[in-house]
């Protein structure tokens, strides 16, 4: 008898509505955990960046117009990218949809960061510059395409799966042909 009730529980769990509910809840919990981890990392990185800048300001003659400026800009843009990823996570938790526009903007920021912090001598690497240019154009084109499509129609999935506790109320065909 005990194995029969276990089998009943497993069958109920794998019922479509129950299964989707479990999957949705698991996704939400994982997204929350990732958000907390990202906030902790961002706080630590922000403290580290502030300490580095303050220490560099205390040293007279720090060359801010060279590699130091590139390093600070790179670190700031990394934090901005992390902030955009956090926005992606919180947006997912609010709407249960991955917003592709935010993902594309985050990717464009990452490519822009790469372009901004290119080291001296990068101009002698045409494949790198061509690749970054193609990436910028592809991301901009994808963003334009997604933006123009989303302005025409609403997203297909706007919320978590709905778990219904009531049996199916739809009319059943009993083969009698009448009401």
C-alpha positions, 0 to 999 in steps of 0.5 A: 500500500505504501508503494501505491501512495508513492506512485500516486505522489509521483504521478501527481508531481508529473501531472503537466500543471504540477510539473510546470509549477515545480519548474517555475518555482525552481527557476525563480529560486535559482534566479533569486540565488544568482541575484544575491550572488551577483549583488555580493560580487558587485559590492566587493568589486565596488569596494575594491575599485573605490579603494584602488582609486583612493590609493592611486589618488594618494600617490602623487604623480599617478599617470591617469591619462594612460593605462590607469585610466583604461583600467578604471574605465574597464572596471567601471564598465564591468560593474555596469555590465554586472548591474545590467545582468542584475536587471536581467535577473530582476526583470525575469523574476518580475515578468517570468520572461527573458527580455531579449532587448536587455540581453542585447543591450548588455552584450552591446555594453560588453563589446563597447567596453572591449573597444574602449579599453583596447590596449595600445597597439590594437590598431595593428590587429585588423582581425580583432578590430574587424571582429569587434566591428562585426559584433557591434553591427550584428548586435545593433541589427539584432536590437533593431529587429527585436525592438521593431518586432516587439512594438508590433506584438506582445510577448508570447509568455507573460507569466508562470504556468497556472496550476489548476486544482479543479478538474477539466470543465470542458464539454465532453463528447459522449458520442450521443450527438445531442445536448 
